[in-house]
Amino acid sequence: MSSSGTLPLHGAGLGMRRAISGPLCEHQPRNVDFMEVAPENWIRVGGRFGKQFRALTEAYPFVLHGLSLSLGGPTPLDVNLVRDIKHFMDEHRIPLYTEHLSYCSDDGHLYDLMPIPFTEEAVHYVAARIRQVQDILERPIGIENVSYYAAPGQEMSEIDFLNAVLQEADCSLLLDVNNIYVNSINHRYDANAFLRQIPAGRIAYIHVAGHYTEADDLLVDTHGADVIDPVWQLLEQSYRWFGVRPTLLERDFNLPPLEKLLQEVDLIRAIQQRCQPRQEQRA
Protein backbone atom coordinates (compact mmCIF):
# COMPACT_ATOMS: atom_id res chain seq x y z
CA MET A 1 0.00 0.00 0.00
CA SER A 2 1.43 3.35 -1.08
CA SER A 3 1.51 6.56 0.94
CA SER A 4 3.26 9.90 0.71
CA GLY A 5 6.18 8.39 2.59
CA THR A 6 7.02 6.13 -0.37
CA LEU A 7 6.40 8.65 -3.17
CA PRO A 8 8.99 11.10 -4.50
CA LEU A 9 6.63 13.97 -3.70
CA HIS A 10 6.90 16.87 -1.34
CA GLY A 11 5.75 20.45 -1.06
CA ALA A 12 3.22 22.11 -3.35
CA GLY A 13 2.08 20.94 -6.76
CA LEU A 14 0.09 22.22 -9.71
CA GLY A 15 -2.30 20.47 -12.07
CA MET A 16 -0.76 20.75 -15.54
CA ARG A 17 -3.19 21.60 -18.35
CA ARG A 18 -2.40 22.10 -22.05
CA ALA A 19 -3.33 25.78 -21.82
CA ILE A 20 -0.43 26.39 -19.44
CA SER A 21 2.06 23.77 -20.68
CA GLY A 22 3.87 26.34 -22.83
CA PRO A 23 4.36 28.91 -20.05
CA LEU A 24 5.37 26.13 -17.64
CA CYS A 25 8.02 24.87 -20.07
CA GLU A 26 9.30 28.37 -20.66
CA HIS A 27 9.54 29.44 -17.02
CA GLN A 28 9.77 26.14 -15.07
CA PRO A 29 8.69 27.82 -11.81
CA ARG A 30 10.74 26.89 -8.76
CA ASN A 31 7.83 27.12 -6.38
CA VAL A 32 6.14 24.10 -8.03
CA ASP A 33 7.45 20.83 -6.57
CA PHE A 34 5.40 18.35 -8.61
CA MET A 35 2.67 18.21 -11.27
CA GLU A 36 -0.34 16.12 -12.13
CA VAL A 37 -2.11 15.28 -15.39
CA ALA A 38 -5.06 13.19 -16.55
CA PRO A 39 -3.52 10.34 -18.55
CA GLU A 40 -6.46 10.26 -20.97
CA ASN A 41 -5.42 13.73 -22.16
CA TRP A 42 -1.77 12.84 -22.80
CA ILE A 43 -1.43 9.20 -23.85
CA ARG A 44 -0.12 9.05 -27.45
CA VAL A 45 0.05 12.84 -27.70
CA GLY A 46 2.90 13.88 -29.98
CA GLY A 47 4.06 17.04 -31.71
CA ARG A 48 4.54 20.26 -29.78
CA PHE A 49 2.46 19.20 -26.79
CA GLY A 50 4.22 15.84 -26.59
CA LYS A 51 7.61 17.56 -26.51
CA GLN A 52 6.40 19.97 -23.83
CA PHE A 53 5.13 17.09 -21.73
CA ARG A 54 8.42 15.21 -22.03
CA ALA A 55 10.36 18.33 -21.05
CA LEU A 56 8.22 18.80 -17.95
CA THR A 57 8.38 15.15 -16.87
CA GLU A 58 12.17 15.43 -17.06
CA ALA A 59 12.10 18.55 -14.88
CA TYR A 60 9.43 17.66 -12.29
CA PRO A 61 7.98 14.61 -10.52
CA PHE A 62 4.54 13.76 -11.96
CA VAL A 63 1.46 11.85 -10.81
CA LEU A 64 -1.59 10.78 -12.82
CA HIS A 65 -5.20 11.52 -11.93
CA GLY A 66 -7.65 9.65 -14.14
CA LEU A 67 -11.00 10.86 -15.43
CA SER A 68 -12.73 7.97 -17.15
CA LEU A 69 -11.97 4.56 -15.65
CA SER A 70 -15.38 4.48 -13.92
CA LEU A 71 -14.37 2.36 -10.93
CA GLY A 72 -17.95 2.07 -9.68
CA GLY A 73 -19.59 1.62 -13.09
CA PRO A 74 -21.81 -1.33 -14.05
CA THR A 75 -19.89 -2.21 -17.23
CA PRO A 76 -16.56 -4.11 -17.30
CA LEU A 77 -13.43 -2.12 -16.65
CA ASP A 78 -11.64 -0.74 -19.69
CA VAL A 79 -8.65 -3.07 -19.40
CA ASN A 80 -7.04 -1.64 -22.54
CA LEU A 81 -7.05 1.82 -20.95
CA VAL A 82 -5.41 0.43 -17.81
CA ARG A 83 -2.71 -1.23 -19.92
CA ASP A 84 -2.14 2.05 -21.78
CA ILE A 85 -1.80 3.82 -18.43
CA LYS A 86 0.74 1.24 -17.24
CA HIS A 87 2.83 1.79 -20.39
CA PHE A 88 2.52 5.57 -19.97
CA MET A 89 3.67 5.38 -16.33
CA ASP A 90 6.63 3.19 -17.26
CA GLU A 91 7.59 5.44 -20.18
CA HIS A 92 7.61 8.62 -18.10
CA ARG A 93 8.64 7.04 -14.76
CA ILE A 94 5.44 8.21 -13.05
CA PRO A 95 4.99 6.47 -9.66
CA LEU A 96 1.28 6.89 -8.91
CA TYR A 97 -2.07 6.74 -10.66
CA THR A 98 -5.25 7.84 -8.91
CA GLU A 99 -8.93 7.74 -9.82
CA HIS A 100 -12.23 9.01 -8.46
CA LEU A 101 -14.32 6.88 -6.12
CA SER A 102 -17.28 7.22 -8.45
CA TYR A 103 -18.42 6.15 -11.91
CA CYS A 104 -18.89 7.97 -15.19
CA SER A 105 -20.12 5.39 -17.70
CA ASP A 106 -22.90 2.92 -18.47
CA ASP A 107 -22.60 1.64 -22.03
CA GLY A 108 -21.13 5.03 -22.90
CA HIS A 109 -19.65 7.96 -21.00
CA LEU A 110 -21.96 10.13 -18.89
CA TYR A 111 -19.55 13.11 -18.75
CA ASP A 112 -20.07 13.50 -15.03
CA LEU A 113 -18.95 11.79 -11.82
CA MET A 114 -21.89 9.81 -10.45
CA PRO A 115 -22.17 8.69 -6.80
CA ILE A 116 -21.58 5.05 -5.94
CA PRO A 117 -24.29 3.83 -3.51
CA PHE A 118 -22.96 3.75 0.05
CA THR A 119 -23.70 0.05 0.60
CA GLU A 120 -21.80 -3.04 1.69
CA GLU A 121 -22.38 -4.61 -1.72
CA ALA A 122 -20.85 -1.58 -3.44
CA VAL A 123 -17.81 -1.73 -1.14
CA HIS A 124 -17.05 -5.29 -2.28
CA TYR A 125 -17.78 -4.47 -5.93
CA VAL A 126 -15.59 -1.39 -6.23
CA ALA A 127 -12.79 -2.82 -4.07
CA ALA A 128 -12.57 -5.83 -6.40
CA ARG A 129 -12.31 -3.51 -9.42
CA ILE A 130 -9.58 -1.46 -7.71
CA ARG A 131 -7.63 -4.65 -7.01
CA GLN A 132 -8.04 -5.65 -10.67
CA VAL A 133 -6.51 -2.31 -11.74
CA GLN A 134 -3.66 -2.71 -9.27
CA ASP A 135 -2.95 -6.22 -10.57
CA ILE A 136 -2.67 -4.95 -14.16
CA LEU A 137 -0.58 -1.91 -13.22
CA GLU A 138 1.55 -4.01 -10.86
CA ARG A 139 1.50 -1.16 -8.35
CA PRO A 140 -0.97 0.32 -5.83
CA ILE A 141 -3.29 3.12 -6.91
CA GLY A 142 -4.98 5.92 -5.03
CA ILE A 143 -8.68 6.75 -4.93
CA GLU A 144 -10.10 10.22 -4.39
CA ASN A 145 -12.99 11.07 -2.09
CA VAL A 146 -15.46 12.82 -4.38
CA SER A 147 -18.15 15.46 -4.15
CA TYR A 148 -21.69 14.14 -4.63
CA TYR A 149 -25.14 15.66 -4.68
CA ALA A 150 -27.37 12.65 -3.93
CA ALA A 151 -26.85 9.36 -2.10
CA PRO A 152 -29.16 6.77 -3.69
CA GLY A 153 -29.73 3.60 -1.67
CA GLN A 154 -27.56 4.82 1.19
CA GLU A 155 -26.97 2.22 3.92
CA MET A 156 -23.81 3.64 5.50
CA SER A 157 -22.18 7.03 5.95
CA GLU A 158 -19.82 8.53 3.40
CA ILE A 159 -16.80 8.20 5.70
CA ASP A 160 -17.60 4.59 6.58
CA PHE A 161 -17.96 3.74 2.90
CA LEU A 162 -14.69 5.44 2.00
CA ASN A 163 -12.76 3.73 4.79
CA ALA A 164 -14.27 0.33 3.98
CA VAL A 165 -13.16 0.61 0.34
CA LEU A 166 -9.65 1.72 1.33
CA GLN A 167 -9.33 -1.21 3.70
CA GLU A 168 -10.72 -3.91 1.42
CA ALA A 169 -8.91 -2.71 -1.72
CA ASP A 170 -5.71 -1.99 0.23
CA CYS A 171 -5.08 1.16 -1.79
CA SER A 172 -4.05 4.70 -0.94
CA LEU A 173 -6.12 7.87 -0.72
CA LEU A 174 -5.96 11.09 -2.69
CA LEU A 175 -7.48 13.35 -0.06
CA ASP A 176 -9.50 16.21 -1.57
CA VAL A 177 -10.20 18.79 1.15
CA ASN A 178 -12.39 20.90 -1.14
CA ASN A 179 -14.67 17.90 -1.72
CA ILE A 180 -14.97 17.39 2.03
CA TYR A 181 -15.94 21.05 2.44
CA VAL A 182 -18.45 20.95 -0.44
CA ASN A 183 -20.06 17.77 0.89
CA SER A 184 -20.16 19.12 4.44
CA ILE A 185 -22.27 22.06 3.28
CA ASN A 186 -24.48 20.10 0.89
CA HIS A 187 -25.07 17.20 3.29
CA ARG A 188 -24.84 19.12 6.55
CA TYR A 189 -22.01 17.44 8.41
CA ASP A 190 -18.94 18.62 10.31
CA ALA A 191 -15.98 18.76 7.92
CA ASN A 192 -13.42 18.58 10.72
CA ALA A 193 -15.10 15.55 12.27
CA PHE A 194 -15.05 13.84 8.85
CA LEU A 195 -11.39 14.72 8.37
CA ARG A 196 -10.37 13.19 11.68
CA GLN A 197 -11.77 9.81 10.66
CA ILE A 198 -9.48 9.59 7.62
CA PRO A 199 -6.75 6.93 8.06
CA ALA A 200 -3.54 8.96 7.98
CA GLY A 201 -1.41 6.09 6.74
CA ARG A 202 -3.46 5.85 3.53
CA ILE A 203 -2.93 9.46 2.39
CA ALA A 204 -0.74 9.70 -0.71
CA TYR A 205 -1.22 13.42 -1.30
CA ILE A 206 -3.87 16.15 -1.08
CA HIS A 207 -5.97 18.14 -3.53
CA VAL A 208 -7.20 21.67 -2.97
CA ALA A 209 -9.50 23.47 -5.41
CA GLY A 210 -12.23 26.05 -5.87
CA HIS A 211 -15.98 25.60 -6.29
CA TYR A 212 -19.15 27.49 -7.22
CA THR A 213 -21.76 28.66 -4.73
CA GLU A 214 -25.21 27.96 -6.18
CA ALA A 215 -26.96 28.76 -2.88
CA ASP A 216 -26.09 28.96 0.80
CA ASP A 217 -26.78 25.23 1.12
CA LEU A 218 -25.63 24.10 -2.34
CA LEU A 219 -22.03 24.18 -3.52
CA VAL A 220 -20.91 22.78 -6.87
CA ASP A 221 -17.41 21.35 -7.26
CA THR A 222 -16.12 23.02 -10.44
CA HIS A 223 -12.33 23.48 -10.12
CA GLY A 224 -13.05 26.76 -11.88
CA ALA A 225 -12.53 29.36 -9.17
CA ASP A 226 -10.05 30.51 -6.53
CA VAL A 227 -9.79 28.46 -3.34
CA ILE A 228 -11.83 30.10 -0.57
CA ASP A 229 -10.74 30.75 3.02
CA PRO A 230 -12.72 27.90 4.69
CA VAL A 231 -11.05 25.39 2.34
CA TRP A 232 -7.62 26.84 3.12
CA GLN A 233 -8.48 26.51 6.81
CA LEU A 234 -9.53 22.88 6.31
CA LEU A 235 -6.23 22.21 4.53
CA GLU A 236 -4.37 23.65 7.51
CA GLN A 237 -6.44 21.45 9.82
CA SER A 238 -5.43 18.42 7.79
CA TYR A 239 -1.75 19.30 8.27
CA ARG A 240 -2.23 19.76 11.99
CA TRP A 241 -4.00 16.41 12.20
CA PHE A 242 -1.96 14.28 9.78
CA GLY A 243 1.25 16.25 9.37
CA VAL A 244 2.25 18.26 6.31
CA ARG A 245 1.53 16.28 3.13
CA PRO A 246 2.25 17.00 -0.54
CA THR A 247 -0.61 19.16 -1.79
CA LEU A 248 -1.67 20.05 -5.33
CA LEU A 249 -3.74 22.93 -6.65
CA GLU A 250 -6.44 21.81 -9.13
CA ARG A 251 -7.76 24.30 -11.65
CA ASP A 252 -9.56 22.99 -14.74
CA PHE A 253 -11.72 25.89 -15.99
CA ASN A 254 -11.56 29.68 -16.12
CA LEU A 255 -7.80 29.37 -16.04
CA PRO A 256 -6.13 32.61 -14.99
CA PRO A 257 -2.58 33.53 -16.08
CA LEU A 258 0.12 31.22 -14.74
CA GLU A 259 1.33 33.96 -12.40
CA LYS A 260 -2.05 33.94 -10.62
CA LEU A 261 -2.02 30.13 -10.26
CA LEU A 262 1.45 30.30 -8.79
CA GLN A 263 0.21 32.73 -6.15
CA GLU A 264 -2.19 30.04 -4.93
CA VAL A 265 0.62 27.49 -5.01
CA ASP A 266 2.55 29.88 -2.77
CA LEU A 267 -0.41 29.92 -0.37
CA ILE A 268 -0.09 26.13 -0.08
CA ARG A 269 3.61 26.51 0.64
CA ALA A 270 2.95 29.20 3.26
CA ILE A 271 0.51 26.98 5.14
CA GLN A 272 2.93 24.07 4.94
CA GLN A 273 5.74 26.20 6.34
CA ARG A 274 3.48 27.45 9.13
CA CYS A 275 2.57 23.92 10.14
CA GLN A 276 6.00 22.32 9.66
CA PRO A 277 7.51 23.52 12.96
CA ARG A 278 4.62 21.97 14.91
CA GLN A 279 5.06 18.71 13.02
CA GLU A 280 8.77 18.65 13.85
CA GLN A 281 8.00 19.52 17.45
CA ARG A 282 5.59 16.58 17.74
CA ALA A 283 8.14 14.26 16.14
C-alpha positions in Angstrom: 0.0 0.0 0.0 1.4 3.4 -1.1 1.5 6.6 0.9 3.3 9.9 0.7 6.2 8.4 2.6 7.0 6.1 -0.4 6.4 8.6 -3.2 9.0 11.1 -4.5 6.6 14.0 -3.7 6.9 16.9 -1.3 5.7 20.5 -1.1 3.2 22.1 -3.3 2.1 20.9 -6.8 0.1 22.2 -9.7 -2.3 20.5 -12.1 -0.8 20.7 -15.5 -3.2 21.6 -18.4 -2.4 22.1 -22.0 -3.3 25.8 -21.8 -0.4 26.4 -19.4 2.1 23.8 -20.7 3.9 26.3 -22.8 4.4 28.9 -20.0 5.4 26.1 -17.6 8.0 24.9 -20.1 9.3 28.4 -20.7 9.5 29.4 -17.0 9.8 26.1 -15.1 8.7 27.8 -11.8 10.7 26.9 -8.8 7.8 27.1 -6.4 6.1 24.1 -8.0 7.5 20.8 -6.6 5.4 18.4 -8.6 2.7 18.2 -11.3 -0.3 16.1 -12.1 -2.1 15.3 -15.4 -5.1 13.2 -16.5 -3.5 10.3 -18.6 -6.5 10.3 -21.0 -5.4 13.7 -22.2 -1.8 12.8 -22.8 -1.4 9.2 -23.8 -0.1 9.0 -27.4 0.1 12.8 -27.7 2.9 13.9 -30.0 4.1 17.0 -31.7 4.5 20.3 -29.8 2.5 19.2 -26.8 4.2 15.8 -26.6 7.6 17.6 -26.5 6.4 20.0 -23.8 5.1 17.1 -21.7 8.4 15.2 -22.0 10.4 18.3 -21.1 8.2 18.8 -17.9 8.4 15.2 -16.9 12.2 15.4 -17.1 12.1 18.5 -14.9 9.4 17.7 -12.3 8.0 14.6 -10.5 4.5 13.8 -12.0 1.5 11.8 -10.8 -1.6 10.8 -12.8 -5.2 11.5 -11.9 -7.7 9.7 -14.1 -11.0 10.9 -15.4 -12.7 8.0 -17.2 -12.0 4.6 -15.6 -15.4 4.5 -13.9 -14.4 2.4 -10.9 -17.9 2.1 -9.7 -19.6 1.6 -13.1 -21.8 -1.3 -14.1 -19.9 -2.2 -17.2 -16.6 -4.1 -17.3 -13.4 -2.1 -16.6 -11.6 -0.7 -19.7 -8.7 -3.1 -19.4 -7.0 -1.6 -22.5 -7.0 1.8 -21.0 -5.4 0.4 -17.8 -2.7 -1.2 -19.9 -2.1 2.0 -21.8 -1.8 3.8 -18.4 0.7 1.2 -17.2 2.8 1.8 -20.4 2.5 5.6 -20.0 3.7 5.4 -16.3 6.6 3.2 -17.3 7.6 5.4 -20.2 7.6 8.6 -18.1 8.6 7.0 -14.8 5.4 8.2 -13.1 5.0 6.5 -9.7 1.3 6.9 -8.9 -2.1 6.7 -10.7 -5.2 7.8 -8.9 -8.9 7.7 -9.8 -12.2 9.0 -8.5 -14.3 6.9 -6.1 -17.3 7.2 -8.5 -18.4 6.2 -11.9 -18.9 8.0 -15.2 -20.1 5.4 -17.7 -22.9 2.9 -18.5 -22.6 1.6 -22.0 -21.1 5.0 -22.9 -19.7 8.0 -21.0 -22.0 10.1 -18.9 -19.6 13.1 -18.7 -20.1 13.5 -15.0 -18.9 11.8 -11.8 -21.9 9.8 -10.5 -22.2 8.7 -6.8 -21.6 5.1 -5.9 -24.3 3.8 -3.5 -23.0 3.8 0.0 -23.7 0.1 0.6 -21.8 -3.0 1.7 -22.4 -4.6 -1.7 -20.9 -1.6 -3.4 -17.8 -1.7 -1.1 -17.1 -5.3 -2.3 -17.8 -4.5 -5.9 -15.6 -1.4 -6.2 -12.8 -2.8 -4.1 -12.6 -5.8 -6.4 -12.3 -3.5 -9.4 -9.6 -1.5 -7.7 -7.6 -4.6 -7.0 -8.0 -5.6 -10.7 -6.5 -2.3 -11.7 -3.7 -2.7 -9.3 -2.9 -6.2 -10.6 -2.7 -4.9 -14.2 -0.6 -1.9 -13.2 1.5 -4.0 -10.9 1.5 -1.2 -8.4 -1.0 0.3 -5.8 -3.3 3.1 -6.9 -5.0 5.9 -5.0 -8.7 6.8 -4.9 -10.1 10.2 -4.4 -13.0 11.1 -2.1 -15.5 12.8 -4.4 -18.2 15.5 -4.2 -21.7 14.1 -4.6 -25.1 15.7 -4.7 -27.4 12.6 -3.9 -26.8 9.4 -2.1 -29.2 6.8 -3.7 -29.7 3.6 -1.7 -27.6 4.8 1.2 -27.0 2.2 3.9 -23.8 3.6 5.5 -22.2 7.0 5.9 -19.8 8.5 3.4 -16.8 8.2 5.7 -17.6 4.6 6.6 -18.0 3.7 2.9 -14.7 5.4 2.0 -12.8 3.7 4.8 -14.3 0.3 4.0 -13.2 0.6 0.3 -9.7 1.7 1.3 -9.3 -1.2 3.7 -10.7 -3.9 1.4 -8.9 -2.7 -1.7 -5.7 -2.0 0.2 -5.1 1.2 -1.8 -4.0 4.7 -0.9 -6.1 7.9 -0.7 -6.0 11.1 -2.7 -7.5 13.3 -0.1 -9.5 16.2 -1.6 -10.2 18.8 1.1 -12.4 20.9 -1.1 -14.7 17.9 -1.7 -15.0 17.4 2.0 -15.9 21.1 2.4 -18.5 21.0 -0.4 -20.1 17.8 0.9 -20.2 19.1 4.4 -22.3 22.1 3.3 -24.5 20.1 0.9 -25.1 17.2 3.3 -24.8 19.1 6.5 -22.0 17.4 8.4 -18.9 18.6 10.3 -16.0 18.8 7.9 -13.4 18.6 10.7 -15.1 15.5 12.3 -15.1 13.8 8.9 -11.4 14.7 8.4 -10.4 13.2 11.7 -11.8 9.8 10.7 -9.5 9.6 7.6 -6.8 6.9 8.1 -3.5 9.0 8.0 -1.4 6.1 6.7 -3.5 5.9 3.5 -2.9 9.5 2.4 -0.7 9.7 -0.7 -1.2 13.4 -1.3 -3.9 16.1 -1.1 -6.0 18.1 -3.5 -7.2 21.7 -3.0 -9.5 23.5 -5.4 -12.2 26.0 -5.9 -16.0 25.6 -6.3 -19.1 27.5 -7.2 -21.8 28.7 -4.7 -25.2 28.0 -6.2 -27.0 28.8 -2.9 -26.1 29.0 0.8 -26.8 25.2 1.1 -25.6 24.1 -2.3 -22.0 24.2 -3.5 -20.9 22.8 -6.9 -17.4 21.4 -7.3 -16.1 23.0 -10.4 -12.3 23.5 -10.1 -13.1 26.8 -11.9 -12.5 29.4 -9.2 -10.1 30.5 -6.5 -9.8 28.5 -3.3 -11.8 30.1 -0.6 -10.7 30.7 3.0 -12.7 27.9 4.7 -11.0 25.4 2.3 -7.6 26.8 3.1 -8.5 26.5 6.8 -9.5 22.9 6.3 -6.2 22.2 4.5 -4.4 23.7 7.5 -6.4 21.4 9.8 -5.4 18.4 7.8 -1.7 19.3 8.3 -2.2 19.8 12.0 -4.0 16.4 12.2 -2.0 14.3 9.8 1.2 16.2 9.4 2.3 18.3 6.3 1.5 16.3 3.1 2.3 17.0 -0.5 -0.6 19.2 -1.8 -1.7 20.1 -5.3 -3.7 22.9 -6.6 -6.4 21.8 -9.1 -7.8 24.3 -11.6 -9.6 23.0 -14.7 -11.7 25.9 -16.0 -11.6 29.7 -16.1 -7.8 29.4 -16.0 -6.1 32.6 -15.0 -2.6 33.5 -16.1 0.1 31.2 -14.7 1.3 34.0 -12.4 -2.1 33.9 -10.6 -2.0 30.1 -10.3 1.5 30.3 -8.8 0.2 32.7 -6.1 -2.2 30.0 -4.9 0.6 27.5 -5.0 2.5 29.9 -2.8 -0.4 29.9 -0.4 -0.1 26.1 -0.1 3.6 26.5 0.6 3.0 29.2 3.3 0.5 27.0 5.1 2.9 24.1 4.9 5.7 26.2 6.3 3.5 27.5 9.1 2.6 23.9 10.1 6.0 22.3 9.7 7.5 23.5 13.0 4.6 22.0 14.9 5.1 18.7 13.0 8.8 18.6 13.9 8.0 19.5 17.5 5.6 16.6 17.7 8.1 14.3 16.1 
